[in-house]
Amino acid sequence: MTGFDDLNEAGKDQATEEEGSGPVVDADETTGQDTSMSTVDDRNQPAFSFDESVQAQIYPRKSTHEKFEDFLDIEVKRHLRDRDIRNETGRELHEAVLKVAIQHPEEVAERLENERTE
């Protein structure tokens, strides 16, 4: 792992968005005007744009980070596939993990306390 891995991931996320972005529109046959601005399925688009994200460093142990990456790749992505979601971005996964952690502050504090006392 290098200091620039997160930049590489960000570039991949942005490229993926640019390729598949834009709403699907229907044109009225008589006027040629757009009649709708709905997407095919919101689950097929990233939850938020790359512009809304912030790059921030986290500093876990290497072994914890490897387990985290495996957890996302194996466990979480399997659950996403069960929901017919296939084009998740790294920023979406990280956003979801942080929001779950925000909903469980007591467990986070307890884990930190256990890490210090073990």
Backbone hydrogen bonds, N-H to C=O, Kabsch-Sander energy under -0.5 kcal/mol:
donor,donor_aa,acceptor,acceptor_aa,energy
5,D,2,T,-1.2
8,N,4,F,-1.8
9,E,5,D,-2.1
10,A,6,D,-2.2
11,G,7,L,-2.2
12,K,8,N,-1.9
13,D,9,E,-2.5
14,Q,10,A,-2.4
15,A,11,G,-2.2
16,T,12,K,-2.3
17,E,13,D,-2.1
18,E,14,Q,-2.3
19,E,15,A,-1.9
20,G,16,T,-1.7
21,S,17,E,-0.7
24,V,38,S,-0.7
25,V,23,P,-0.5
28,D,33,Q,-3.4
32,G,28,D,-2.9
35,T,26,D,-3.5
36,S,26,D,-0.7
44,N,41,D,-2.4
45,Q,42,D,-1.4
52,E,49,S,-1.2
53,S,50,F,-1.6
56,A,54,V,-0.6
65,H,61,R,-2.5
66,E,62,K,-2.5
67,K,63,S,-2.0
68,F,64,T,-2.4
69,E,65,H,-2.7
70,D,66,E,-2.3
71,F,67,K,-2.7
72,L,68,F,-2.5
73,D,69,E,-2.8
74,I,70,D,-3.1
75,E,70,D,-0.6
75,E,71,F,-0.9
76,V,71,F,-2.4
77,K,72,L,-2.0
78,R,74,I,-0.8
79,H,75,E,-1.7
80,L,76,V,-2.2
81,R,77,K,-2.4
82,D,78,R,-1.9
83,R,79,H,-0.7
83,R,80,L,-0.9
84,D,81,R,-2.0
85,I,80,L,-2.5
86,R,84,D,-0.6
93,L,89,T,-2.1
94,H,90,G,-2.6
95,E,91,R,-2.3
96,A,92,E,-2.4
97,V,93,L,-2.3
98,L,94,H,-2.4
99,K,95,E,-2.4
100,V,96,A,-2.2
101,A,97,V,-2.3
102,I,98,L,-2.4
103,Q,99,K,-1.4
104,H,101,A,-1.5
108,V,104,H,-1.7
109,A,105,P,-2.7
110,E,106,E,-2.6
111,R,107,E,-2.4
112,L,108,V,-2.3
113,E,109,A,-2.6
114,N,110,E,-2.6
115,E,111,R,-2.4
116,R,112,L,-1.9
117,T,113,E,-1.7
118,E,114,N,-1.3
